[in-house]
Amino acid sequence: MSNAPLFTSSLPFLITWKNWIFDVPNTATMRGVMMGAALGAIALAVRTLMGIERGYLRGGGAD
């Protein structure tokens, strides 16, 4: 919406707001998501190497 000619000509401050939203909060959110995914992958790798992770295909329900 902020790239539409009608909005950019009538509301020029909207471009500044859009750029800030795409730069600051969006970047912080993506960094948090990537760090969470990396920590999850590391935790899964450690559990697998230690033999704690049984895996989906080997079962693990009530016997």
PLY file of the C-alpha trace (Angstrom):
ply
format ascii 1.0
element vertex 63
property float x
property float y
property float z
element edge 62
property int vertex1
property int vertex2
end_header
0.00 0.00 0.00
2.84 2.39 0.71
4.25 1.84 -2.79
1.02 2.87 -4.52
1.33 6.24 -6.29
-1.81 7.61 -4.62
-0.45 7.07 -1.13
3.12 8.15 -1.83
2.04 11.44 -3.39
-0.59 12.35 -0.80
1.15 10.91 2.28
4.92 11.17 1.80
5.66 10.35 5.46
4.21 6.89 4.82
7.36 5.91 2.93
9.51 6.71 5.96
7.26 4.67 8.24
7.26 1.74 5.83
11.04 1.75 5.58
11.38 1.85 9.37
8.92 -1.01 9.85
10.69 -3.16 7.27
14.13 -2.35 8.66
13.84 -2.38 12.45
11.05 -4.67 13.76
11.16 -7.03 10.80
14.92 -7.53 11.13
14.66 -8.09 14.87
11.91 -10.66 14.39
13.84 -12.55 11.75
16.93 -12.62 13.95
14.89 -14.06 16.81
13.35 -16.72 14.59
16.74 -17.71 13.19
18.33 -17.91 16.65
15.45 -20.04 17.91
15.74 -22.41 14.95
19.50 -22.68 15.43
19.16 -23.44 19.14
16.52 -26.06 18.39
18.73 -27.71 15.78
21.69 -27.75 18.18
19.55 -29.22 20.96
18.23 -31.92 18.63
21.75 -32.76 17.46
23.01 -33.07 21.04
20.05 -35.26 22.02
20.60 -37.47 18.98
24.33 -37.85 19.62
23.71 -38.70 23.28
21.08 -41.27 22.35
18.27 -39.52 24.19
16.23 -38.77 21.06
14.31 -41.90 20.09
12.96 -40.54 16.85
9.51 -40.65 15.33
9.81 -43.93 13.43
11.19 -46.06 16.29
8.15 -45.44 18.38
8.08 -44.24 21.91
4.51 -44.70 22.91
3.23 -46.80 25.76
4.36 -50.40 25.42
0 1
1 2
2 3
3 4
4 5
5 6
6 7
7 8
8 9
9 10
10 11
11 12
12 13
13 14
14 15
15 16
16 17
17 18
18 19
19 20
20 21
21 22
22 23
23 24
24 25
25 26
26 27
27 28
28 29
29 30
30 31
31 32
32 33
33 34
34 35
35 36
36 37
37 38
38 39
39 40
40 41
41 42
42 43
43 44
44 45
45 46
46 47
47 48
48 49
49 50
50 51
51 52
52 53
53 54
54 55
55 56
56 57
57 58
58 59
59 60
60 61
61 62
